[in-house]
Amino acid sequence: MKGGKLLVFSAPSGSGKTTIVRHLLSQPELNLAFSVSATSRPRRVKEKHGEHYYFISISEFKNHIKNDDFLEWEEVYRDNFYGTLKTEVERLWAEGKNVIFDIDVVGGLRIKKKFPEQTLAVFVKPPSVDELKIRLKKRSTESEDKINMRIAKASVELATAPQFDKIIKNYDLDIALEEAKQLVLDFIQEPTLDKKE
Ligand code: 5GP
């Protein structure tokens, strides 16, 4: 597999990475396309199949694992599988796009490892775990139990931040958006090693 650049944005749930990714997608000069992941988690009311995720059953997901269809996959929460299909990235590369991912920290680091030169891995850091809790409650898309599960995972995820190429502190959203755009602009303008050779 070869193609454009890969921009990975990873962070604990509620850090604001989805807002940052959406902002970047709205900037035409970045030539980005969103990698739609497959997931076995239930669809939320406002989500659309093929736009936010490919919503599939657990057994379909396991079939894809067996067939080696994923670039990376993760059981992010119990019975909630998420993964990047190879065909998705190939499709977007064929369109001449740079591909942007909104995925968990383990998946993000896997992509970086598979495509070290082509990937910029960015960790979005929330102000604090308490602030995360407030944001997740405000979003009210999950039950109390699920929110607690996400919070528990956040501390483990925060510890992986130093393994990323860049860290964006999302304390002030406008500043974070500007910083993210500049990072991506700089990275997509850099030639990859493959191209230099
Ligand atoms: P949510 O259920 O809130 O949409 O996503 C839960 C977590 O799964 C988020 O951190 C999200 O970024 C991550 N995620 C979404 N798609 C993928 C994927 O394809 N692979 C991995 N490893 N994580 C993903």
py3Dmol code that shows the C-alpha trace and the ligand (Angstrom):
import py3Dmol

protein = """\
ATOM      1  CA  MET A   1       0.000   0.000   0.000  1.00  0.00           C
ATOM      2  CA  LYS A   2       1.295   3.433  -0.929  1.00  0.00           C
ATOM      3  CA  GLY A   3      -0.289   6.836  -1.452  1.00  0.00           C
ATOM      4  CA  GLY A   4      -0.812  10.233   0.174  1.00  0.00           C
ATOM      5  CA  LYS A   5      -0.106  11.264   3.735  1.00  0.00           C
ATOM      6  CA  LEU A   6      -1.817   9.813   6.783  1.00  0.00           C
ATOM      7  CA  LEU A   7      -2.887  12.107   9.614  1.00  0.00           C
ATOM      8  CA  VAL A   8      -3.770  10.296  12.789  1.00  0.00           C
ATOM      9  CA  PHE A   9      -5.621  12.124  15.568  1.00  0.00           C
ATOM     10  CA  SER A  10      -5.930  10.150  18.777  1.00  0.00           C
ATOM     11  CA  ALA A  11      -7.090  11.113  22.256  1.00  0.00           C
ATOM     12  CA  PRO A  12      -9.298  10.015  25.105  1.00  0.00           C
ATOM     13  CA  SER A  13     -13.014  10.208  24.306  1.00  0.00           C
ATOM     14  CA  GLY A  14     -14.251  13.771  24.979  1.00  0.00           C
ATOM     15  CA  SER A  15     -10.921  15.523  24.321  1.00  0.00           C
ATOM     16  CA  GLY A  16     -12.273  17.396  21.345  1.00  0.00           C
ATOM     17  CA  LYS A  17     -10.418  15.452  18.674  1.00  0.00           C
ATOM     18  CA  THR A  18     -13.533  14.944  16.565  1.00  0.00           C
ATOM     19  CA  THR A  19     -14.117  18.725  16.509  1.00  0.00           C
ATOM     20  CA  ILE A  20     -10.509  19.246  15.433  1.00  0.00           C
ATOM     21  CA  VAL A  21     -10.738  16.568  12.734  1.00  0.00           C
ATOM     22  CA  ARG A  22     -13.970  18.102  11.365  1.00  0.00           C
ATOM     23  CA  HIS A  23     -12.361  21.523  11.256  1.00  0.00           C
ATOM     24  CA  LEU A  24      -9.386  20.164   9.327  1.00  0.00           C
ATOM     25  CA  LEU A  25     -11.687  18.404   6.865  1.00  0.00           C
ATOM     26  CA  SER A  26     -13.336  21.751   6.086  1.00  0.00           C
ATOM     27  CA  GLN A  27     -10.019  23.263   4.916  1.00  0.00           C
ATOM     28  CA  PRO A  28      -9.767  22.579   1.149  1.00  0.00           C
ATOM     29  CA  GLU A  29      -6.040  23.326   0.916  1.00  0.00           C
ATOM     30  CA  LEU A  30      -5.290  20.328   3.141  1.00  0.00           C
ATOM     31  CA  ASN A  31      -6.878  17.937   0.604  1.00  0.00           C
ATOM     32  CA  LEU A  32      -8.068  15.599   3.365  1.00  0.00           C
ATOM     33  CA  ALA A  33     -10.603  12.798   3.377  1.00  0.00           C
ATOM     34  CA  PHE A  34     -11.930  11.068   6.470  1.00  0.00           C
ATOM     35  CA  SER A  35     -11.208   7.389   6.998  1.00  0.00           C
ATOM     36  CA  VAL A  36     -14.585   5.899   7.897  1.00  0.00           C
ATOM     37  CA  SER A  37     -13.992   3.093  10.393  1.00  0.00           C
ATOM     38  CA  ALA A  38     -15.990  -0.072  10.789  1.00  0.00           C
ATOM     39  CA  THR A  39     -17.528  -0.617  14.223  1.00  0.00           C
ATOM     40  CA  SER A  40     -19.750  -3.087  16.016  1.00  0.00           C
ATOM     41  CA  ARG A  41     -21.031  -0.503  18.496  1.00  0.00           C
ATOM     42  CA  PRO A  42     -24.674   0.591  18.170  1.00  0.00           C
ATOM     43  CA  ARG A  43     -25.381   3.589  15.952  1.00  0.00           C
ATOM     44  CA  ARG A  44     -26.200   6.838  17.768  1.00  0.00           C
ATOM     45  CA  VAL A  45     -29.292   8.749  16.635  1.00  0.00           C
ATOM     46  CA  LYS A  46     -27.516  11.346  14.480  1.00  0.00           C
ATOM     47  CA  GLU A  47     -24.961   8.993  12.979  1.00  0.00           C
ATOM     48  CA  LYS A  48     -25.088   7.771   9.376  1.00  0.00           C
ATOM     49  CA  HIS A  49     -23.800   4.482   8.008  1.00  0.00           C
ATOM     50  CA  GLY A  50     -20.907   5.125   5.644  1.00  0.00           C
ATOM     51  CA  GLU A  51     -20.396   8.659   6.882  1.00  0.00           C
ATOM     52  CA  HIS A  52     -19.551   8.376  10.583  1.00  0.00           C
ATOM     53  CA  TYR A  53     -18.884   4.648  10.617  1.00  0.00           C
ATOM     54  CA  TYR A  54     -19.667   1.462   8.754  1.00  0.00           C
ATOM     55  CA  PHE A  55     -21.965  -0.116  11.353  1.00  0.00           C
ATOM     56  CA  ILE A  56     -21.589  -3.885  11.195  1.00  0.00           C
ATOM     57  CA  SER A  57     -22.390  -6.823  13.472  1.00  0.00           C
ATOM     58  CA  ILE A  58     -19.829  -8.435  15.759  1.00  0.00           C
ATOM     59  CA  SER A  59     -19.789 -11.539  13.543  1.00  0.00           C
ATOM     60  CA  GLU A  60     -19.194  -9.485  10.392  1.00  0.00           C
ATOM     61  CA  PHE A  61     -16.403  -7.701  12.235  1.00  0.00           C
ATOM     62  CA  LYS A  62     -14.824 -11.007  13.234  1.00  0.00           C
ATOM     63  CA  ASN A  63     -15.008 -12.208   9.642  1.00  0.00           C
ATOM     64  CA  HIS A  64     -13.067  -9.165   8.504  1.00  0.00           C
ATOM     65  CA  ILE A  65     -10.442  -9.932  11.164  1.00  0.00           C
ATOM     66  CA  LYS A  66     -10.185 -13.512   9.893  1.00  0.00           C
ATOM     67  CA  ASN A  67      -9.785 -12.323   6.303  1.00  0.00           C
ATOM     68  CA  ASP A  68      -7.041  -9.863   7.284  1.00  0.00           C
ATOM     69  CA  ASP A  69      -9.111  -6.964   5.925  1.00  0.00           C
ATOM     70  CA  PHE A  70      -8.044  -4.467   8.596  1.00  0.00           C
ATOM     71  CA  LEU A  71      -5.050  -2.152   8.682  1.00  0.00           C
ATOM     72  CA  GLU A  72      -5.653  -2.085  12.426  1.00  0.00           C
ATOM     73  CA  TRP A  73      -8.512  -2.979  14.707  1.00  0.00           C
ATOM     74  CA  GLU A  74      -9.201  -2.773  18.406  1.00  0.00           C
ATOM     75  CA  GLU A  75     -11.796  -3.863  20.916  1.00  0.00           C
ATOM     76  CA  VAL A  76     -11.849  -0.321  22.269  1.00  0.00           C
ATOM     77  CA  TYR A  77     -14.575  -1.089  24.819  1.00  0.00           C
ATOM     78  CA  ARG A  78     -15.954  -4.538  25.642  1.00  0.00           C
ATOM     79  CA  ASP A  79     -17.767  -5.975  22.596  1.00  0.00           C
ATOM     80  CA  ASN A  80     -17.327  -2.658  20.847  1.00  0.00           C
ATOM     81  CA  PHE A  81     -14.899  -3.338  18.036  1.00  0.00           C
ATOM     82  CA  TYR A  82     -13.481  -0.575  15.859  1.00  0.00           C
ATOM     83  CA  GLY A  83     -11.184  -0.938  12.871  1.00  0.00           C
ATOM     84  CA  THR A  84      -9.740   0.653   9.758  1.00  0.00           C
ATOM     85  CA  LEU A  85     -10.431  -1.338   6.609  1.00  0.00           C
ATOM     86  CA  LYS A  86      -7.566  -1.504   4.127  1.00  0.00           C
ATOM     87  CA  THR A  87     -10.072  -0.897   1.305  1.00  0.00           C
ATOM     88  CA  GLU A  88     -11.089   2.412   2.902  1.00  0.00           C
ATOM     89  CA  VAL A  89      -7.584   3.856   2.848  1.00  0.00           C
ATOM     90  CA  GLU A  90      -6.915   2.469  -0.645  1.00  0.00           C
ATOM     91  CA  ARG A  91     -10.134   4.090  -1.885  1.00  0.00           C
ATOM     92  CA  LEU A  92      -9.176   7.517  -0.525  1.00  0.00           C
ATOM     93  CA  TRP A  93      -5.610   7.288  -1.755  1.00  0.00           C
ATOM     94  CA  ALA A  94      -6.941   6.395  -5.215  1.00  0.00           C
ATOM     95  CA  GLU A  95      -8.860   9.692  -5.074  1.00  0.00           C
ATOM     96  CA  GLY A  96      -5.526  11.461  -4.487  1.00  0.00           C
ATOM     97  CA  LYS A  97      -6.405  12.436  -0.921  1.00  0.00           C
ATOM     98  CA  ASN A  98      -4.450  12.648   2.308  1.00  0.00           C
ATOM     99  CA  VAL A  99      -6.289  10.482   4.812  1.00  0.00           C
ATOM    100  CA  ILE A 100      -7.262  11.654   8.301  1.00  0.00           C
ATOM    101  CA  PHE A 101      -8.133   9.247  11.112  1.00  0.00           C
ATOM    102  CA  ASP A 102     -10.085   9.787  14.323  1.00  0.00           C
ATOM    103  CA  ILE A 103      -9.070   6.611  16.146  1.00  0.00           C
ATOM    104  CA  ASP A 104      -8.004   5.406  19.574  1.00  0.00           C
ATOM    105  CA  VAL A 105      -4.412   5.662  20.794  1.00  0.00           C
ATOM    106  CA  VAL A 106      -3.493   2.006  20.196  1.00  0.00           C
ATOM    107  CA  GLY A 107      -4.823   2.049  16.629  1.00  0.00           C
ATOM    108  CA  GLY A 108      -3.170   5.403  15.972  1.00  0.00           C
ATOM    109  CA  LEU A 109       0.235   4.141  17.043  1.00  0.00           C
ATOM    110  CA  ARG A 110      -0.228   0.987  14.930  1.00  0.00           C
ATOM    111  CA  ILE A 111      -0.781   3.050  11.806  1.00  0.00           C
ATOM    112  CA  LYS A 112       2.292   5.135  12.630  1.00  0.00           C
ATOM    113  CA  LYS A 113       4.330   1.944  12.970  1.00  0.00           C
ATOM    114  CA  LYS A 114       3.083   0.555   9.651  1.00  0.00           C
ATOM    115  CA  PHE A 115       3.694   3.778   7.711  1.00  0.00           C
ATOM    116  CA  PRO A 116       6.337   5.653   9.725  1.00  0.00           C
ATOM    117  CA  GLU A 117       7.318   8.191   7.064  1.00  0.00           C
ATOM    118  CA  GLN A 118       3.856   8.834   5.675  1.00  0.00           C
ATOM    119  CA  THR A 119       2.114   9.313   9.018  1.00  0.00           C
ATOM    120  CA  LEU A 120       1.825  12.243  11.386  1.00  0.00           C
ATOM    121  CA  ALA A 121       0.467  10.953  14.696  1.00  0.00           C
ATOM    122  CA  VAL A 122      -1.091  13.679  16.840  1.00  0.00           C
ATOM    123  CA  PHE A 123      -2.297  13.275  20.410  1.00  0.00           C
ATOM    124  CA  VAL A 124      -5.014  15.690  21.557  1.00  0.00           C
ATOM    125  CA  LYS A 125      -4.684  16.379  25.256  1.00  0.00           C
ATOM    126  CA  PRO A 126      -7.659  17.527  27.349  1.00  0.00           C
ATOM    127  CA  PRO A 127      -7.123  20.031  30.184  1.00  0.00           C
ATOM    128  CA  SER A 128      -7.784  17.357  32.840  1.00  0.00           C
ATOM    129  CA  VAL A 129      -9.649  14.130  33.523  1.00  0.00           C
ATOM    130  CA  ASP A 130     -12.267  16.139  35.466  1.00  0.00           C
ATOM    131  CA  GLU A 131     -12.863  18.330  32.429  1.00  0.00           C
ATOM    132  CA  LEU A 132     -13.269  15.198  30.300  1.00  0.00           C
ATOM    133  CA  LYS A 133     -15.964  13.980  32.654  1.00  0.00           C
ATOM    134  CA  ILE A 134     -17.825  17.284  32.334  1.00  0.00           C
ATOM    135  CA  ARG A 135     -17.594  17.203  28.516  1.00  0.00           C
ATOM    136  CA  LEU A 136     -18.806  13.613  28.265  1.00  0.00           C
ATOM    137  CA  LYS A 137     -21.759  14.334  30.561  1.00  0.00           C
ATOM    138  CA  LYS A 138     -22.669  17.426  28.540  1.00  0.00           C
ATOM    139  CA  ARG A 139     -22.577  15.392  25.336  1.00  0.00           C
ATOM    140  CA  SER A 140     -25.041  12.956  26.964  1.00  0.00           C
ATOM    141  CA  THR A 141     -24.762  10.361  24.205  1.00  0.00           C
ATOM    142  CA  GLU A 142     -23.789   7.628  26.707  1.00  0.00           C
ATOM    143  CA  SER A 143     -25.156   6.149  29.908  1.00  0.00           C
ATOM    144  CA  GLU A 144     -23.456   6.908  33.257  1.00  0.00           C
ATOM    145  CA  ASP A 145     -21.821   3.446  33.144  1.00  0.00           C
ATOM    146  CA  LYS A 146     -20.376   3.982  29.713  1.00  0.00           C
ATOM    147  CA  ILE A 147     -19.120   7.445  30.654  1.00  0.00           C
ATOM    148  CA  ASN A 148     -17.314   5.930  33.657  1.00  0.00           C
ATOM    149  CA  MET A 149     -15.789   3.274  31.413  1.00  0.00           C
ATOM    150  CA  ARG A 150     -14.498   5.979  29.063  1.00  0.00           C
ATOM    151  CA  ILE A 151     -13.072   7.990  31.988  1.00  0.00           C
ATOM    152  CA  ALA A 152     -11.292   4.941  33.392  1.00  0.00           C
ATOM    153  CA  LYS A 153      -9.687   4.363  30.012  1.00  0.00           C
ATOM    154  CA  ALA A 154      -8.655   8.008  29.661  1.00  0.00           C
ATOM    155  CA  SER A 155      -5.874   7.835  32.282  1.00  0.00           C
ATOM    156  CA  VAL A 156      -4.273   4.869  30.498  1.00  0.00           C
ATOM    157  CA  GLU A 157      -4.572   6.674  27.170  1.00  0.00           C
ATOM    158  CA  LEU A 158      -3.045   9.895  28.531  1.00  0.00           C
ATOM    159  CA  ALA A 159       0.092   7.957  29.444  1.00  0.00           C
ATOM    160  CA  THR A 160       0.696   7.130  25.750  1.00  0.00           C
ATOM    161  CA  ALA A 161       0.926  10.803  24.689  1.00  0.00           C
ATOM    162  CA  PRO A 162       4.774  10.888  24.577  1.00  0.00           C
ATOM    163  CA  GLN A 163       4.780   8.160  21.896  1.00  0.00           C
ATOM    164  CA  PHE A 164       3.056  10.489  19.410  1.00  0.00           C
ATOM    165  CA  ASP A 165       4.853  12.819  16.968  1.00  0.00           C
ATOM    166  CA  LYS A 166       3.005  15.873  18.273  1.00  0.00           C
ATOM    167  CA  ILE A 167       0.785  16.782  21.198  1.00  0.00           C
ATOM    168  CA  ILE A 168      -1.917  19.436  20.909  1.00  0.00           C
ATOM    169  CA  LYS A 169      -3.224  20.773  24.217  1.00  0.00           C
ATOM    170  CA  ASN A 170      -6.917  21.409  23.731  1.00  0.00           C
ATOM    171  CA  TYR A 171      -7.351  23.992  26.491  1.00  0.00           C
ATOM    172  CA  ASP A 172      -8.598  26.717  24.171  1.00  0.00           C
ATOM    173  CA  LEU A 173     -10.394  25.331  21.116  1.00  0.00           C
ATOM    174  CA  ASP A 174      -9.569  28.184  18.712  1.00  0.00           C
ATOM    175  CA  ILE A 175      -5.876  27.907  19.479  1.00  0.00           C
ATOM    176  CA  ALA A 176      -5.989  24.105  19.169  1.00  0.00           C
ATOM    177  CA  LEU A 177      -7.704  24.353  15.764  1.00  0.00           C
ATOM    178  CA  GLU A 178      -5.116  26.784  14.452  1.00  0.00           C
ATOM    179  CA  GLU A 179      -2.245  24.690  15.779  1.00  0.00           C
ATOM    180  CA  ALA A 180      -3.676  21.519  14.248  1.00  0.00           C
ATOM    181  CA  LYS A 181      -4.052  23.172  10.847  1.00  0.00           C
ATOM    182  CA  GLN A 182      -0.465  24.439  10.881  1.00  0.00           C
ATOM    183  CA  LEU A 183       0.887  21.011  11.880  1.00  0.00           C
ATOM    184  CA  VAL A 184      -0.981  19.323   9.051  1.00  0.00           C
ATOM    185  CA  LEU A 185       0.002  21.987   6.499  1.00  0.00           C
ATOM    186  CA  ASP A 186       3.679  21.632   7.384  1.00  0.00           C
ATOM    187  CA  PHE A 187       3.516  17.842   7.270  1.00  0.00           C
ATOM    188  CA  ILE A 188       1.723  17.494   3.949  1.00  0.00           C
ATOM    189  CA  GLN A 189       4.204  19.857   2.319  1.00  0.00           C
ATOM    190  CA  GLU A 190       7.168  17.732   3.433  1.00  0.00           C
ATOM    191  CA  PRO A 191       8.262  15.149   0.862  1.00  0.00           C
ATOM    192  CA  THR A 192       8.180  11.587   2.232  1.00  0.00           C
ATOM    193  CA  LEU A 193      11.459   9.644   2.324  1.00  0.00           C
ATOM    194  CA  ASP A 194      10.164   7.342  -0.427  1.00  0.00           C
ATOM    195  CA  LYS A 195       9.654  10.286  -2.736  1.00  0.00           C
ATOM    196  CA  LYS A 196      13.057  11.789  -1.913  1.00  0.00           C
ATOM    197  CA  GLU A 197      14.904   8.576  -2.832  1.00  0.00           C
TER     198      GLU A 197
END
"""
ligand_1 = """\
24
5GP
P -16.923 6.460 19.692
O -17.668 5.250 20.184
O -16.992 7.600 20.684
O -17.321 6.876 18.297
O -15.382 6.036 19.583
C -14.734 5.439 20.645
C -13.240 5.423 20.385
O -12.927 4.533 19.302
C -12.695 6.782 19.985
O -11.460 6.992 20.664
C -12.490 6.628 18.518
O -11.507 7.516 18.046
C -12.035 5.178 18.437
N -12.088 4.639 17.069
C -12.936 4.980 16.074
N -12.651 4.301 14.967
C -11.574 3.522 15.238
C -10.775 2.603 14.462
O -10.991 2.353 13.282
N -9.767 1.988 15.103
C -9.471 2.232 16.395
N -8.422 1.586 16.908
N -10.191 3.079 17.150
C -11.212 3.730 16.585
"""
view = py3Dmol.view(width=600, height=400)
view.addModel(protein, "pdb")
view.setStyle({"model": 0}, {"cartoon": {"style": "trace"}})
view.addModel(ligand_1, "xyz")
view.setStyle({"model": 1}, {"stick": {}})
view.zoomTo()
view.show()
